[in-house]
Amino acid sequence: MKFIIIGLGNFGSTLGLRLVEDGHEVIGVDSSLAIVNFFQDKLTHTICMDSTDELAVQRLPLADTDVVIISIGEDIGASVTTTALVKKYCKNKIISRAISPIHHTILEAMGIKDIIHPEAEFADQLANRLIVDGALKTLVLDNKFEIVEVKAPAQLQGKSVEEADLRGKWGVTIVTILKKARRRSILGTTVERNEVVGVVRPDTMLEAEDTLVLFGHNADIRKMLEATS
């Protein structure tokens, strides 16, 4: 896929690097020449421009891009203006970052359907990780149930899913397993990624570097982790 990321701050640049590592084409845009020069060899292409300039936005290859991400974080005015200009000339998917409720309301009023709050989302995930000791990532479905990523506990390593019997002992289900895999990125570097096993079979073995994706009552998941860690 082809992406344009406007705003190469911490969020925009991290997202761009991750997409490039996964084999996608990323054009990074920023008003700072120093930032653009820093990422010129790390992203597919970089452009130094003022994204609030309508003529500059028109020169971007918007028609040939699958997704445009406006990740400007500090300047709400620049974010809103850039989003308006991109929306005017781009018919493909637009994702815009909001840094406050008012910012979100403005973007929503402009007809932007995909609005992200990376700081708030990270805060929610961090809070849940702190509550569930040992959790790597969490997704709370309601006040009771959640999906949690955890490293395979030491007591479960070397056992099959059937032998571990998490559902029978604690009422916790293994949704899937992420296993470590190494491959070369588009830049020629070796990157380590988690690959999804898919549907877990009873004879699937749990290994030391596995990440288990668990579903269950949050209290049951905590009990399971305490008992097996």
matplotlib code that plots the C-alpha trace (Angstrom):
import matplotlib.pyplot as plt

x = [0.0, 1.0, 0.8, 1.4, 2.1, 2.0, 3.8, 6.9, 6.9, 7.2, 3.9, 4.1, 7.7, 7.3, 4.2, 6.0, 9.1, 6.8, 4.9, 8.2, 9.5, 6.4, 7.0, 4.7, 5.6, 5.6, 5.9, 6.8, 5.9, 7.1, 7.7, 11.1, 14.0, 16.1, 13.4, 12.9, 16.7, 16.9, 14.2, 15.1, 17.0, 14.5, 11.2, 10.5, 10.4, 10.4, 9.1, 9.7, 6.7, 4.1, 1.0, -1.2, -0.2, -2.9, -0.6, 1.9, -0.8, -2.1, 1.4, 1.3, 0.5, -2.9, -4.6, -2.0, -2.1, -4.2, -4.2, -3.3, -2.5, -2.4, -0.4, 0.3, 0.2, 0.9, -0.6, -4.4, -4.8, -2.2, -3.9, -7.3, -6.2, -4.1, -7.0, -9.4, -7.0, -6.3, -10.0, -10.6, -8.2, -8.1, -10.8, -9.1, -9.0, -8.0, -7.0, -6.5, -5.0, -6.8, -5.1, -8.1, -11.9, -12.4, -10.0, -11.9, -15.2, -13.8, -12.5, -15.8, -17.7, -15.4, -16.6, -13.5, -14.6, -11.2, -10.0, -7.3, -6.1, -2.8, -1.9, -5.3, -5.3, -1.8, -2.8, -5.8, -3.5, -0.9, -3.5, -4.8, -1.2, -0.5, -3.6, -2.9, 0.6, 2.5, 0.3, 2.0, -1.2, -4.8, -8.2, -11.0, -14.3, -16.4, -16.0, -15.5, -14.0, -10.8, -8.3, -4.7, -1.3, 1.1, 4.4, 4.0, 4.4, 7.3, 5.1, 3.3, 6.3, 6.9, 3.2, 0.5, -2.6, -4.5, -2.1, -2.1, -5.9, -6.4, -10.1, -10.7, -8.5, -9.3, -11.9, -9.4, -9.3, -6.2, -7.5, -4.2, -0.5, 2.1, 5.5, 8.7, 9.9, 12.8, 12.8, 14.4, 12.7, 12.4, 15.6, 17.5, 17.7, 16.7, 13.5, 11.9, 8.1, 5.4, 3.5, 0.0, -0.4, -4.1, -6.6, -5.0, -5.1, -5.1, -1.6, -0.1, 3.0, 3.7, 7.3, 9.5, 9.3, 5.5, 3.0, -0.4, -3.5, -6.0, -9.7, -11.6, -12.8, -10.1, -10.1, -9.6, -6.7, -5.0, -5.4, -4.0, -1.0, -0.3, -0.6, 1.7, 4.3]
y = [0.0, 3.6, 6.1, 9.8, 10.9, 14.6, 15.5, 13.5, 14.0, 11.1, 9.5, 10.2, 9.1, 5.9, 5.0, 5.7, 3.6, 0.7, 0.8, 0.8, -2.1, -4.0, -3.4, -0.4, 2.8, 5.9, 9.5, 11.6, 15.3, 17.9, 21.6, 21.1, 20.6, 19.0, 16.4, 15.7, 15.2, 12.9, 10.5, 10.8, 7.5, 5.8, 6.4, 5.7, 9.5, 12.7, 16.2, 19.5, 21.7, 23.8, 21.6, 24.6, 25.9, 24.8, 24.8, 22.6, 20.1, 19.9, 18.8, 15.8, 12.4, 12.2, 10.3, 7.6, 7.1, 4.6, 6.5, 10.0, 10.4, 13.9, 13.4, 17.0, 17.1, 20.5, 23.1, 22.5, 25.3, 23.7, 20.3, 21.6, 23.5, 20.6, 18.2, 20.6, 20.9, 17.1, 16.4, 18.9, 17.1, 13.5, 11.0, 8.2, 7.3, 10.2, 9.6, 12.7, 12.9, 14.8, 16.1, 17.4, 17.0, 20.4, 19.3, 16.0, 18.0, 20.2, 17.3, 15.4, 18.5, 18.5, 15.0, 13.1, 9.6, 8.2, 10.3, 8.9, 9.8, 8.0, 9.6, 8.7, 5.2, 4.6, 5.9, 3.4, 0.5, 1.5, 1.8, -1.7, -3.1, -1.7, -3.3, -6.7, -7.6, -9.2, -7.9, -6.5, -5.1, -5.0, -4.4, -3.9, -5.0, -3.9, -3.6, -7.3, -8.9, -8.1, -9.4, -9.4, -10.2, -11.8, -13.6, -17.3, -17.9, -20.1, -22.9, -23.2, -23.4, -26.8, -27.8, -28.1, -26.0, -29.0, -29.8, -26.1, -26.3, -22.6, -22.7, -25.6, -24.2, -20.5, -19.9, -18.2, -18.9, -18.7, -16.8, -17.2, -17.2, -14.8, -16.5, -14.7, -14.5, -12.7, -11.3, -8.6, -5.3, -3.2, -1.3, -4.6, -4.7, -7.7, -7.0, -9.2, -9.5, -11.5, -13.8, -15.0, -18.8, -18.6, -20.9, -22.6, -26.4, -28.6, -29.9, -26.5, -26.2, -23.2, -21.9, -19.5, -16.6, -17.0, -14.2, -15.5, -13.6, -14.4, -13.7, -13.8, -12.1, -9.7, -11.2, -14.7, -13.6, -12.0, -15.2, -17.3, -15.1, -15.1, -18.9, -19.6, -16.8]
z = [0.0, -0.5, 2.4, 2.8, 6.4, 7.0, 10.2, 11.2, 14.9, 17.3, 16.3, 12.5, 12.1, 14.2, 12.2, 8.9, 9.9, 10.9, 7.6, 5.6, 7.6, 6.7, 3.0, 2.3, 0.4, 2.7, 1.7, 4.8, 4.8, 7.3, 7.4, 9.1, 6.7, 9.5, 10.2, 6.5, 6.0, 9.0, 7.6, 3.9, 3.9, 6.3, 4.5, 0.8, 0.1, 2.1, 1.2, 3.0, 2.6, 4.3, 4.3, 4.9, 1.4, -1.0, -4.1, -2.2, -1.2, -4.8, -5.9, -3.6, -5.3, -3.5, -6.4, -6.3, -2.5, -0.6, 2.8, 3.8, 7.5, 9.1, 12.2, 13.1, 16.9, 18.4, 16.0, 15.8, 13.2, 10.9, 11.4, 10.6, 7.5, 6.2, 6.7, 4.9, 1.9, 1.7, 1.9, -1.0, -3.3, -2.1, -2.7, -0.8, 2.9, 5.2, 8.9, 11.1, 14.5, 17.2, 20.4, 22.3, 22.4, 20.6, 17.9, 17.5, 17.2, 14.5, 12.5, 12.9, 11.7, 8.6, 7.8, 8.8, 9.8, 10.9, 13.8, 16.1, 19.6, 20.0, 23.4, 24.9, 23.4, 24.8, 28.2, 28.3, 27.3, 29.9, 32.7, 31.9, 31.7, 35.1, 36.5, 34.9, 36.0, 33.2, 30.4, 27.2, 25.6, 26.6, 25.0, 27.5, 25.9, 28.9, 32.6, 33.0, 29.9, 28.1, 25.5, 26.8, 25.3, 27.7, 27.4, 27.8, 31.5, 32.5, 33.9, 30.6, 28.3, 26.8, 27.3, 24.7, 24.8, 25.9, 28.7, 29.9, 30.1, 30.8, 30.1, 32.4, 35.3, 35.1, 32.4, 30.2, 26.4, 24.2, 21.1, 19.2, 19.7, 18.3, 17.4, 16.8, 13.1, 11.5, 8.0, 5.9, 5.5, 2.4, 3.6, 3.7, 7.5, 9.6, 11.6, 14.2, 14.0, 15.6, 13.3, 14.1, 14.4, 13.6, 15.1, 18.1, 18.1, 21.2, 20.3, 19.6, 21.8, 24.0, 23.6, 25.5, 23.1, 22.4, 23.1, 24.2, 23.2, 26.0, 26.4, 29.6, 32.8, 33.9, 37.4, 36.0, 33.8, 36.7, 38.8, 35.9, 35.5, 39.3, 39.4, 36.4, 36.7]

ax = plt.figure().add_subplot(projection="3d")
ax.plot(x, y, z, "-o")
ax.set_aspect("equal")
plt.show()
